[in-house]
């Protein structure tokens, strides 16, 4: 199977950080699937659209408390 034929999922951890993950591998602990079984390109496009602030959730929350 070529890389173009493989299916991937978009996964997210508790810090709201995203990654793509091959569907033929077990999901690592601490990650959940947010988009399942699609092409690598579609996964990357999804992540580019939704992950606009690359800081981990804990850092974003700390910054929001400081500004408040």
MDTraj code that builds the backbone (N, CA, C; nanometers):
import mdtraj as md
import numpy as np

residues = "UNK UNK UNK UNK UNK UNK UNK UNK UNK UNK UNK UNK UNK UNK UNK UNK UNK UNK UNK UNK UNK UNK UNK UNK UNK UNK UNK UNK UNK UNK UNK UNK UNK UNK UNK UNK UNK UNK UNK UNK UNK UNK UNK UNK UNK UNK UNK UNK UNK UNK UNK UNK UNK UNK UNK UNK UNK UNK UNK UNK UNK UNK UNK UNK UNK UNK UNK UNK".split()
xyz = np.array([
    [0.0851, -0.1183, 0.0000],
    [0.0000, 0.0000, 0.0000],
    [0.0891, 0.1239, 0.0000],
    [0.0642, 0.2134, -0.0913],
    [0.1426, 0.3367, -0.0983],
    [0.0936, 0.4352, 0.0077],
    [0.1767, 0.5337, 0.0375],
    [0.1399, 0.6351, 0.1353],
    [0.0123, 0.7075, 0.0941],
    [-0.0075, 0.7265, -0.0345],
    [-0.1264, 0.7961, -0.0837],
    [-0.2538, 0.7160, -0.0569],
    [-0.2415, 0.5838, -0.0426],
    [-0.3577, 0.4988, -0.0198],
    [-0.3881, 0.4767, 0.1285],
    [-0.2959, 0.5142, 0.2167],
    [-0.3159, 0.4925, 0.3595],
    [-0.4217, 0.5874, 0.4139],
    [-0.4913, 0.5418, 0.5178],
    [-0.5894, 0.6252, 0.5854],
    [-0.5327, 0.6731, 0.7185],
    [-0.5673, 0.7959, 0.7519],
    [-0.5193, 0.8594, 0.8737],
    [-0.6375, 0.9193, 0.9488],
    [-0.6147, 0.9486, 1.0745],
    [-0.7116, 1.0212, 1.1557],
    [-0.6430, 1.1446, 1.2130],
    [-0.7235, 1.2448, 1.2434],
    [-0.6742, 1.3602, 1.3179],
    [-0.6982, 1.3279, 1.4644],
    [-0.5945, 1.3428, 1.5451],
    [-0.6057, 1.3163, 1.6877],
    [-0.5711, 1.4423, 1.7659],
    [-0.6249, 1.4502, 1.8885],
    [-0.6024, 1.5660, 1.9733],
    [-0.5762, 1.5172, 2.1155],
    [-0.4835, 1.5842, 2.1856],
    [-0.4573, 1.5473, 2.3240],
    [-0.5292, 1.6427, 2.4189],
    [-0.5116, 1.6221, 2.5496],
    [-0.5820, 1.7038, 2.6485],
    [-0.5375, 1.8494, 2.6477],
    [-0.4240, 1.8786, 2.5866],
    [-0.3765, 2.0167, 2.5735],
    [-0.4255, 2.0816, 2.4426],
    [-0.5155, 2.0119, 2.3741],
    [-0.5731, 2.0570, 2.2468],
    [-0.4658, 2.0802, 2.1407],
    [-0.3694, 1.9899, 2.1396],
    [-0.2681, 1.9869, 2.0348],
    [-0.3088, 1.8773, 1.9369],
    [-0.2914, 1.9014, 1.8092],
    [-0.3368, 1.8100, 1.7047],
    [-0.2208, 1.7385, 1.6376],
    [-0.2525, 1.6226, 1.5824],
    [-0.1566, 1.5465, 1.5039],
    [-0.2353, 1.4568, 1.4091],
    [-0.1647, 1.4007, 1.3120],
    [-0.2271, 1.2971, 1.2296],
    [-0.1715, 1.1635, 1.2759],
    [-0.2542, 1.0594, 1.2625],
    [-0.2147, 0.9279, 1.3119],
    [-0.2612, 0.8214, 1.2131],
    [-0.1717, 0.7311, 1.1745],
    [-0.2113, 0.6231, 1.0823],
    [-0.3176, 0.5338, 1.1451],
    [-0.4211, 0.5029, 1.0695],
    [-0.5303, 0.4218, 1.1226],
    [-0.4890, 0.2785, 1.1531],
    [-0.3798, 0.2317, 1.0938],
    [-0.3388, 0.0943, 1.1185],
    [-0.2549, 0.0787, 1.2447],
    [-0.2332, 0.1866, 1.3194],
    [-0.1614, 0.1808, 1.4461],
    [-0.2576, 0.2088, 1.5604],
    [-0.2301, 0.1504, 1.6746],
    [-0.3114, 0.1782, 1.7920],
    [-0.2954, 0.3221, 1.8369],
    [-0.4010, 0.3777, 1.8869],
    [-0.4002, 0.5170, 1.9322],
    [-0.3193, 0.5288, 2.0611],
    [-0.2258, 0.6228, 2.0682],
    [-0.1464, 0.6375, 2.1905],
    [-0.2320, 0.6906, 2.3064],
    [-0.1921, 0.6570, 2.4255],
    [-0.2620, 0.7018, 2.5452],
    [-0.2646, 0.8545, 2.5503],
    [-0.3787, 0.9083, 2.5900],
    [-0.3907, 1.0532, 2.6049],
    [-0.4379, 1.1260, 2.4800],
    [-0.4605, 1.0526, 2.3722],
    [-0.5058, 1.1142, 2.2474],
    [-0.6438, 1.0609, 2.2121],
    [-0.7265, 1.1455, 2.1507],
    [-0.8587, 1.1029, 2.1038],
    [-0.8743, 1.1400, 1.9576],
    [-0.9534, 1.0626, 1.8874],
    [-0.9776, 1.0871, 1.7447],
    [-1.0828, 1.1963, 1.7296],
    [-1.0532, 1.2961, 1.6468],
    [-1.1505, 1.4017, 1.6162],
    [-1.1973, 1.3960, 1.4711],
    [-1.1181, 1.3388, 1.3825],
    [-1.1572, 1.3130, 1.2432],
    [-1.1030, 1.1742, 1.2097],
    [-1.1894, 1.0845, 1.1650],
    [-1.1485, 0.9463, 1.1459],
    [-1.1381, 0.9094, 0.9990],
    [-1.0370, 0.8293, 0.9680],
    [-1.0223, 0.7574, 0.8412],
    [-1.0392, 0.8446, 0.7173],
    [-0.9397, 0.9243, 0.6921],
    [-0.9390, 1.0068, 0.5720],
    [-0.7962, 1.0134, 0.5176],
    [-0.7773, 1.0879, 0.4134],
    [-0.6437, 1.0980, 0.3539],
    [-0.5528, 1.1850, 0.4402],
    [-0.4246, 1.1671, 0.4234],
    [-0.3262, 1.2478, 0.4952],
    [-0.3461, 1.3957, 0.4631],
    [-0.3694, 1.4273, 0.3362],
    [-0.3885, 1.5660, 0.2942],
    [-0.5112, 1.6277, 0.3605],
    [-0.6217, 1.5537, 0.3677],
    [-0.7420, 1.6067, 0.4328],
    [-0.7184, 1.6298, 0.5818],
    [-0.6427, 1.5415, 0.6449],
    [-0.6077, 1.5606, 0.7859],
    [-0.5278, 1.6889, 0.8044],
    [-0.4278, 1.7073, 0.7213],
    [-0.3443, 1.8272, 0.7317],
    [-0.4249, 1.9544, 0.7073],
    [-0.5161, 1.9511, 0.6123],
    [-0.6015, 2.0674, 0.5845],
    [-0.6921, 2.0981, 0.7029],
    [-0.7477, 1.9934, 0.7650],
    [-0.8329, 2.0127, 0.8825],
    [-0.7535, 2.0789, 0.9951],
    [-0.6356, 2.0258, 1.0235],
    [-0.5529, 2.0800, 1.1311],
    [-0.5164, 2.2257, 1.1032],
    [-0.4811, 2.2554, 0.9806],
    [-0.4459, 2.3936, 0.9451],
    [-0.5636, 2.4881, 0.9696],
    [-0.6845, 2.4412, 0.9458],
    [-0.8037, 2.5247, 0.9620],
    [-0.8396, 2.5459, 1.1098],
    [-0.8304, 2.4408, 1.1919],
    [-0.8805, 2.4513, 1.3289],
    [-0.7748, 2.4846, 1.4327],
    [-0.6487, 2.4536, 1.4071],
    [-0.5446, 2.4748, 1.5086],
    [-0.4743, 2.6060, 1.4803],
    [-0.5392, 2.7143, 1.5188],
    [-0.4882, 2.8470, 1.4863],
    [-0.3968, 2.9033, 1.5948],
    [-0.4073, 2.8515, 1.7151],
    [-0.3208, 2.8939, 1.8254],
    [-0.2430, 2.7708, 1.8704],
    [-0.1154, 2.7655, 1.8387],
    [-0.0361, 2.6457, 1.8630],
    [0.0058, 2.6283, 2.0085],
    [-0.0235, 2.7243, 2.0927],
    [0.0121, 2.7091, 2.2343],
    [-0.0742, 2.6009, 2.2990],
    [-0.0172, 2.5221, 2.3897],
    [-0.0968, 2.4235, 2.4625],
    [-0.2081, 2.4926, 2.5420],
    [-0.3152, 2.4215, 2.5700],
    [-0.4305, 2.4759, 2.6411],
    [-0.3902, 2.5377, 2.7745],
    [-0.3024, 2.4726, 2.8492],
    [-0.2611, 2.5256, 2.9802],
    [-0.1925, 2.6614, 2.9662],
    [-0.1155, 2.6806, 2.8617],
    [-0.0489, 2.8091, 2.8393],
    [-0.1512, 2.9150, 2.7987],
    [-0.2455, 2.8793, 2.7129],
    [-0.3502, 2.9740, 2.6733],
    [-0.4329, 3.0167, 2.7952],
    [-0.4669, 2.9200, 2.8813],
    [-0.5454, 2.9513, 3.0009],
    [-0.4668, 3.0423, 3.0949],
    [-0.3388, 3.0180, 3.1124],
    [-0.2551, 3.1028, 3.1988],
    [-0.2472, 3.2446, 3.1442],
    [-0.2321, 3.2576, 3.0144],
    [-0.2246, 3.3895, 2.9513],
    [-0.3562, 3.4630, 2.9672],
    [-0.4675, 3.3926, 2.9580],
    [-0.5989, 3.4557, 2.9726],
    [-0.6179, 3.5073, 3.1161],
    [-0.5678, 3.4328, 3.2146],
    [-0.5797, 3.4774, 3.3558],
    [-0.4968, 3.6012, 3.3792],
    [-0.3806, 3.6089, 3.3189],
    [-0.2942, 3.7253, 3.3353],
    [-0.3579, 3.8495, 3.2751],
    [-0.4230, 3.8336, 3.1610],
    [-0.4859, 3.9475, 3.0930],
    [-0.6140, 3.9922, 3.1608],
    [-0.6770, 3.9062, 3.2397],
    [-0.8055, 3.9383, 3.3030],
    [-0.7914, 4.0339, 3.4190],
])
top = md.Topology()
chain = top.add_chain()
for i, resn in enumerate(residues, 1):
    res = top.add_residue(resn, chain, resSeq=i)
    for name in ("N", "CA", "C"):
        top.add_atom(name, md.element.get_by_symbol(name[0]), res)
traj = md.Trajectory(xyz[None], top)
